[in-house]
Structure formats: C-alpha cells, structure tokens
Amino acid sequence: MTASIPGYLPPPGRLSELWNPAALAAGGIDVSFAQDNLTYSSATGVVRALHFQAPPHDQGKLVTCVTGAIFDVAVDIRTGSPTRGRHVAVELSEDNRRQLWIPSGFAHGYCTLTAETRVLYKLSAPYHADAMGGLLWNDPSLGIEWPVAASDAIVNARDAAWPDLTGLDSPFVWQG
C-alpha cells in the first residue's frame, strides 16, 4: 500500500470515472457512444440551450462538467407524453462530479455558473447539422428557474430564436 510508505505524499487531485457501461446498464441505461464533444465557456452566465437532434439522427447525451460548474437542464419534448414540457435541472460541477443522462426526445441546455467552464458530452449518435432543433431557453411555460436573468444571459442568436413549446413541432412521439 503506497500510503504507508514513509515520506510518501499522494499527488493532489482526483480520479473521476466518466463512463462505465456496466454501471450505466445497472441503472437501466444501455447505450454505446459514437462521439464526444467538449465545450468551453470563458464567462459566467453563458446559456447554451435548448438543443436536440431530430430522428433518424437523434442522440442520447451523457453530460459531465469537467471544469467549473453548470446549471444543466433537460426538457421532455415528446408529443403525447404525460410529462411533455416538464424539466429536470441539476448542478454539475468539477467538485460534485455528477453526470446527467439525457435520452432522445428531450431538449438539453445549460448555463455556466463559473468562468472557465468545460463540459463533456458523450453522444449516442454523431452530430448532423440538418437534424439540429431547439426550444426557446427562457420560455415561461417551462418554469425553468435559470440562475441568470434573461437580460444578463450570454446567448447566441440561434438559441434566442428557437420556438417556444407551443410553437415547437416536435419530431418525437411518446411511446407510452
């Protein structure tokens, strides 16, 4: 055991398991990944939201905050779903090392809570630009309590122009 060696000091840092197919399967998630994406945001209050990929290029996402912290959100956009328009929000950070699984049929977005934030996405299918869709991040009908006021959020023009839930023609249908 190396910790018992006189004078030995373990290096500062930590180990995080980012993907373990057996652990995911034990939690009911049977997925293989086709692509990894890493995003970087230099400022607090950057909103990247609410995106999805339409079938047949739909994706599941396993999201991890590698550095910094984010307020991460998934919204059910499946037509006919009893939970359509409801969301789950969780803080992901380098300190809490939590992850969020976002299945196909959900729009996903986040807001940076710190500067110098990096977010890793493990994707179940490759990105296709023509399959990109979105939902307005601050649609009041969603009831998302974003940690930044709309006037202070740093949002790109595309994300500010997505339709609200009532205007969204969702390509996803709940299978009940």
Disulfide bonds with the S-S distance in Angstrom:
none
